[in-house]
C-alpha cells in the first residue's frame, strides 16, 4: 500500500527526508571540493568567505522550509509530497 511522506528538494533537484539533509546537500554544493594547499581549515575558511552570499541564501531557504513545515509562515511550495510503494 502506498503512503504519503514529505520530502525536501535541494537546489540540484535531489530529494531529502529532512530540511537539514537538503541544506547540507546545498552547502556541500556551494563549498565544492577543498584543496590540499593551505590545509583544510584555511581552505574552508576561504571558501566560506568567498561564497558568503550563496551560503546565506541556503540558510534563508532552510529557514523558510522549517517555517513551512511548522506551519508558522511560508507557502510550503518547496515541500513535495512523495509516495512510498512499500
C-alpha positions as a Markdown table, in Angstrom:
| # | Residue | x | y | z |
|---|---|---|---|---|
| 1 | Unk | 0.0 | 0.0 | 0.0 |
| 2 | Unk | 1.4 | 3.4 | -0.9 |
| 3 | Unk | 1.8 | 6.0 | 1.8 |
| 4 | Unk | 2.4 | 9.7 | 1.6 |
| 5 | Unk | 5.5 | 11.4 | 3.0 |
| 6 | Unk | 7.2 | 14.8 | 2.9 |
| 7 | Unk | 10.5 | 15.4 | 1.2 |
| 8 | Unk | 12.6 | 18.5 | 0.6 |
| 9 | Unk | 14.3 | 19.3 | -2.7 |
| 10 | Unk | 17.9 | 20.6 | -2.8 |
| 11 | Unk | 19.0 | 23.1 | -5.4 |
| 12 | Unk | 20.2 | 20.3 | -7.7 |
| 13 | Unk | 16.8 | 18.5 | -7.5 |
| 14 | Unk | 17.8 | 15.8 | -5.1 |
| 15 | Unk | 15.1 | 14.8 | -2.6 |
| 16 | Unk | 15.8 | 14.5 | 1.1 |
| 17 | Unk | 13.7 | 13.4 | 4.1 |
| 18 | Unk | 14.6 | 16.4 | 6.3 |
| 19 | Unk | 15.3 | 20.1 | 5.8 |
| 20 | Unk | 18.7 | 19.5 | 7.4 |
| 21 | Unk | 19.8 | 16.9 | 4.8 |
| 22 | Unk | 18.6 | 19.2 | 1.9 |
| 23 | Unk | 20.5 | 22.1 | 3.4 |
| 24 | Unk | 23.7 | 20.0 | 3.9 |
| 25 | Unk | 23.5 | 18.9 | 0.3 |
| 26 | Unk | 23.2 | 22.6 | -0.8 |
| 27 | Unk | 26.1 | 23.6 | 1.4 |
| 28 | Unk | 28.2 | 20.8 | 0.0 |
| 29 | Unk | 27.4 | 22.0 | -3.5 |
| 30 | Unk | 28.3 | 25.6 | -2.6 |
| 31 | Unk | 31.6 | 24.6 | -0.9 |
| 32 | Unk | 32.7 | 22.2 | -3.5 |
| 33 | Unk | 36.0 | 20.4 | -3.0 |
| 34 | Unk | 38.5 | 21.8 | -0.6 |
| 35 | Unk | 42.1 | 21.6 | -2.0 |
| 36 | Unk | 45.2 | 20.4 | -0.2 |
| 37 | Unk | 47.1 | 23.7 | -0.2 |
| 38 | Unk | 46.8 | 25.8 | 3.0 |
| 39 | Unk | 45.2 | 22.9 | 4.9 |
| 40 | Unk | 41.6 | 22.1 | 5.3 |
| 41 | Unk | 40.7 | 24.8 | 7.8 |
| 42 | Unk | 42.2 | 27.5 | 5.6 |
| 43 | Unk | 40.5 | 26.2 | 2.5 |
| 44 | Unk | 37.1 | 26.0 | 4.2 |
| 45 | Unk | 37.5 | 29.5 | 5.7 |
| 46 | Unk | 38.4 | 30.9 | 2.3 |
| 47 | Unk | 35.5 | 29.3 | 0.6 |
| 48 | Unk | 33.1 | 30.4 | 3.3 |
| 49 | Unk | 34.3 | 34.0 | 2.8 |
| 50 | Unk | 34.2 | 33.8 | -1.0 |
| 51 | Unk | 30.8 | 32.0 | -1.0 |
| 52 | Unk | 29.1 | 34.1 | 1.7 |
| 53 | Unk | 26.2 | 35.2 | -0.4 |
| 54 | Unk | 25.4 | 31.7 | -1.6 |
| 55 | Unk | 25.7 | 30.3 | 1.9 |
| 56 | Unk | 23.4 | 32.9 | 3.3 |
| 57 | Unk | 20.8 | 32.1 | 0.5 |
| 58 | Unk | 21.0 | 28.4 | 1.5 |
| 59 | Unk | 20.3 | 29.2 | 5.2 |
| 60 | Unk | 17.4 | 31.6 | 4.3 |
| 61 | Unk | 15.9 | 28.7 | 2.2 |
| 62 | Unk | 16.4 | 26.4 | 5.1 |
| 63 | Unk | 14.6 | 28.8 | 7.5 |
| 64 | Unk | 11.7 | 29.0 | 5.0 |
| 65 | Unk | 11.5 | 25.2 | 4.9 |
| 66 | Unk | 11.4 | 25.0 | 8.7 |
| 67 | Unk | 8.7 | 27.7 | 8.9 |
| 68 | Unk | 6.6 | 26.0 | 6.2 |
| 69 | Unk | 7.0 | 22.6 | 8.0 |
| 70 | Unk | 5.9 | 24.0 | 11.3 |
| 71 | Unk | 3.0 | 25.9 | 9.7 |
| 72 | Unk | 4.1 | 29.3 | 11.0 |
| 73 | Unk | 4.6 | 31.0 | 7.7 |
| 74 | Unk | 5.5 | 30.4 | 4.1 |
| 75 | Unk | 3.6 | 28.8 | 1.3 |
| 76 | Unk | 5.1 | 25.3 | 1.6 |
| 77 | Unk | 5.7 | 25.3 | -2.1 |
| 78 | Unk | 9.1 | 23.6 | -1.7 |
| 79 | Unk | 7.5 | 20.8 | 0.4 |
| 80 | Unk | 7.0 | 17.9 | -2.0 |
| 81 | Unk | 4.6 | 15.0 | -1.2 |
| 82 | Unk | 6.0 | 11.6 | -2.1 |
| 83 | Unk | 4.5 | 8.2 | -2.1 |
| 84 | Unk | 6.2 | 5.0 | -0.8 |
| 85 | Unk | 5.2 | 1.8 | -2.5 |
| 86 | Unk | 6.5 | -0.4 | 0.3 |
